[in-house]
């Protein structure tokens, strides 16, 4: 079986970006400049905390198992 060279199902950063986007969309005011966006993203990232990053990192073995069971096809991640 050919394995894809890059599997987005395994990318924990995709979850982090989705969470940051959710946080950004829930703010009462959206940033209007690139600098303001950068500042808000830094603030939201810091608010996520180490536990969030640990949980994402801890999900990697489960992601790999799911990908193996799915024979390289799409997984729930």
N, C-alpha and C positions, 0 to 999 in steps of 0.2 A: 504494500500500500504506500502511495506517495503521501508524505506528510507536508502540510503547508509550511513554508519557511517562516511565516509570521502568523500567530494565532491570536486574534483580538480577544478570544474567550479567556485567555490566560493573563491579560493585561490588567493588573489591579489599578493602574493609573486611570483607566477608563471609569472605574467606580468613583475614584477621587474627583475626577473632573465633573462627573454627574452630580455628586454631592455638592461640590462648590457651585455649580450652576443652580442647583435647587436653593442653596443658601442665598445666592445673588438674587434670584427671582423673588424670594420672600422678604427682601429688604423693602422698607417703605419708599426709598428713593434709589433709583439706579444711578450709578456713576455716569457722568457725561463726558469725561475725558479719559484718555489712556492712563494717565498718571493716577486718577481717582480709581479707575478699575483695578489697577495694580495694587493700590493701597487697600482696597476693599477685599481683594482676593487674599492678600497677605493676612489681613485681619481674620477673615473666615477660616483660612487654613490653620492659623494659630488656635482658633476656637475649637477646631475639630479635635485637637489633642493627640497625645501619644497613643492613647487607647484605640483611637480610630485607626491609626496607622498600624498598630500591632494586630488589630483584628483583620485588616486587609492582608497584611503579610502572613498571618496565620491561616488565611484561606487558601494559600497557594497549594499545599498538598491536596486539599479537597478538589481544587480546580484541575490539578494534574490527573487525579483519579477519574474525575468526570470525563475529561478529554480522552483518557485511555478507554474507558467503558464505552464512550460514544464513537470509538474508532476514528478519532480525529475530526469528527463532525461537530456540529453546533452543540453547545451545552447550555445549561441554564444560567451560566455566569455571563 
